[in-house]
Structures are given as structure tokens and as C-alpha cells.
Amino acid sequence: MLENYKNLATVGYQLFKPSLISWLEQEESRTVQRGDFQASEGKVQLKAKELALQQDVLGEPTSSGIQMIGSH
């Protein structure tokens, strides 16, 4: 809804700004200020960092991300 409003405003369509749009913009601003990651790309980047840390601690992970320990 917020994106649709922004697109219409960009092409010059004059609309009144409903209170819901104002609220969504404020929430979006707060999310950016807090640094929350809501996009799936952000989650993927965090998961990649987590796996890299596990690899540093545990050694080379398998394709499933689980360290296989052999018994001799």
C-alpha cells in the first residue's frame, strides 16, 4: 500500500495522505533507524555470516552445515 502511494505520488498524481500511509512511513523510518533486517536478503547475509563463524570455530562444514566427526 505504501509503495503504491509512493508510485502514484512520483508520477504526479495528487492524493490526500491517509493516516495509515503516514503511520506506515513512520514505522518504515523507525525500522531503518533500529537497523532491523526485514528483507530476505538481509536474513541470507546474516545466515552466511553465522555459517562463516561456525566454520571458523568447527572447521570445514558439510553441505548440510553439520560438522562430521569421525571415530577412529
C-alpha positions as MATLAB code, in Angstrom:
seq = 'MLENYKNLATVGYQLFKPSLISWLEQEESRTVQRGDFQASEGKVQLKAKELALQQDVLGEPTSSGIQMIGSH';
ca = [
       0.000    0.000    0.000;
       2.800    2.389    0.909;
       4.657    1.518   -2.294;
       1.531    2.139   -4.393;
       1.061    5.539   -2.769;
       4.706    6.453   -3.419;
       4.432    5.356   -7.066;
       1.335    7.483   -7.644;
       2.942   10.474   -5.930;
       6.067   10.037   -8.087;
       4.099   10.359  -11.330;
       2.407   13.478  -10.021;
      -0.977   12.121   -9.022;
      -2.101   14.313   -6.135;
      -3.703   12.358   -3.335;
      -4.565   13.193    0.201;
      -2.346   11.285    2.603;
      -4.384    8.871    4.703;
      -3.327    8.423    8.300;
      -2.447    4.792    7.542;
       0.141    5.914    4.970;
       1.670    8.332    7.479;
       1.818    5.575   10.081;
       3.470    3.148    7.619;
       6.094    5.750    6.711;
       6.877    6.333   10.392;
       7.217    2.595   11.016;
       9.489    2.264    7.982;
      11.644    5.101    9.308;
      11.877    3.525   12.771;
      12.824    0.157   11.285;
      15.670    1.742    9.322;
      16.871    3.669   12.381;
      16.935    0.500   14.505;
      18.784   -1.376   11.789;
      16.279   -4.243   11.690;
      16.640   -6.618    8.779;
      13.233   -7.472    7.387;
      14.171   -8.310    3.826;
      15.038  -11.858    2.935;
      18.369  -10.626    1.535;
      19.328   -9.365    4.984;
      18.425  -12.715    6.503;
      20.556  -14.506    3.917;
      23.514  -12.249    4.689;
      23.141  -12.873    8.418;
      22.873  -16.632    7.827;
      26.040  -16.535    5.687;
      27.905  -14.723    8.480;
      26.640  -17.260   11.012;
      27.825  -20.162    8.853;
      31.204  -18.479    8.360;
      31.598  -18.139   12.135;
      30.661  -21.790   12.622;
      33.209  -22.781   10.005;
      35.930  -20.791   11.779;
      35.120  -22.462   15.100;
      34.330  -26.001   13.999;
      36.360  -26.422   10.852;
      35.016  -27.274    7.411;
      31.232  -27.913    7.469;
      29.487  -30.471    5.285;
      26.957  -29.451    2.642;
      24.215  -29.584    5.294;
      26.238  -27.297    7.560;
      26.844  -30.103   10.107;
      30.366  -30.991   11.150;
      31.032  -34.701   10.777;
      33.286  -36.124   13.486;
      34.848  -39.475   12.727;
      35.660  -42.095   15.352;
      38.954  -43.934   14.902;
];
